[in-house]
Amino acid sequence: PDARSFIATGSIEDARRVQAQRNEILKQSSPLNDPSVLLDTVWKNPGEFSRQLPVGKIEKGHLANLLVVNCDHACLWPNLDPMRGLAFADVANAIEGMCVSGKWVGERGDFRRSIIGSDLYKEHLAEANARIKNLMKRAGYATD
């Protein structure tokens, strides 16, 4: 009914009611539509998977994984909700730095190119491609 009313009147009040209905439908359709729920799932779970490993905390003796993102980068514009941007945008070009298992990787400010151009990345990519090709072959899919 609110959508029909908005179409008929074009009023801002009716538009707000339609938007509120849409937001409620989205919220009920999946909890992962909420960026904080989605990011909590990604950020908190690694520490829960293997409690014997020193992961999941930024703490002395733990293996830290950190991502430094330039929130002023165009891929996050308009940055009205930084959590939503981190959860749903393609932030690859906004990455300024990354720490994996307590070690910084890539060049700050030129992160993407420095990673993709590295020998380690190329080795890992070749291994991943070989594994997927093998998996597809075992599943009966042609990979040529």
N, C-alpha and C positions, 0 to 999 in steps of 0.2 A: 504493500500500500504506500509506503513512503516514497518508493521510486516513482510510482504513478503520480503522486502529489508533486514531486520535484519536476517531473516532465511537464506537468500542467502549469505549475507556478514559476519554476525556475528560481525559487527563493533560496537564499543562503541557509535559512533555517532547515528547509527540506533537504538541501544538499548535505548538511551536517548530520541529519538523521539517517540518510542513506549511507553516508560514510561510516557512521557508528554501527549500523546493521552489518555492513560489509566487514568491518573490523571484528565484530563478534562472530560472524560466520567463519572467518579465517582463524580466529583464536580457537574455536571449537573443532575445526577440521584437523588440526595437528598441533600438538604442543611445540613442535620444532619450527613453527612459524614465528615463534617468539625468539628473537636473537639471543637473549640471555640464556634461555633453555638450551638452544643449539650450541652456543659457545661453552656452556657448562658441561655439556655432553662431551665435547671435544677436549676441553682443558682438564677436566677432573678424572676422566676414565683411565688414562694411562697409568696413573698411580694406583688405581684399584685393580688393574689386571694382574700385576705381579708385585705383591706386597713385599717379597723378599729383595727386590731390586730397589736401590736408592733413587727412585724417580717420583715425580708427581708433586715435588715441593721445591721451592727456591730456598735452599738451606745448605749450610756447609756439609760437604760429604755426599750431597745428592747430585745427580747428573741433570744439569739444567738445560732446558730447551726454551729459548727466548726468541721472540720475533719483534723486530723494531720496524714499525710502520710509520711512514710519513703521512699523517692524517690530513695534510694540506694538498696531497697529490690529487690531480684531476680525476683519477678513477674513483675517488671517494666523494666527489662533489655531487650534490651539496651535502656537506658533512653535518647534517642536522642531528643525526643519531649515529655516533661513532660505532656503537655495538652492532647496529643493523648493517652498517657498511662493512665491518669486519666479517660479519656472518654471511652476507649475501652478495657482496661485490667481488669482482676479480681484482684482488689487491696485489697481484704479483708485481706489477710495475711500481707499487708504492713501498715495496720492501726495501728498507735501508740496510738492514743487517739481520743475521740469524746466528744464534748460538745453539749448537746441537751437542748434546752430552757434555756440556760444559766447555766446548771449544767453538770459537767464532769461525764461521765459514764465509767464503766469498769476500768481495771487496765492498766496503761501505760506500754507498752512493752509486755503485755500478754492480749491484748484487746479481741481478738476473743474468747479465752478460758474463760476469766472472764465473758463475756457477755453470751455466750451460756450456761455456767454453773450456771448462776444466777437464783434465784427463779422467779424474775420478767419476765425474758425471757421465762421461762417455762410456766408461767401463760399466757403470751401473745400468745405464740405458741399454747397452748391448745385452747384459745379463737378463734384464727384465723382458726385452724383446724375445730372447731365446726361450725364456720360461713361458711366455704367453703363447708362442708358436707351438711349443711342446704340449701345453695344456689344450690348445685348440685341436691339435692333431689327435690327442688321446680322446677328446670329446667327439671326434668324427667330423670336424670341420676342416675343409681344405684351407691351407694357409699360403698357397703359392701366389 
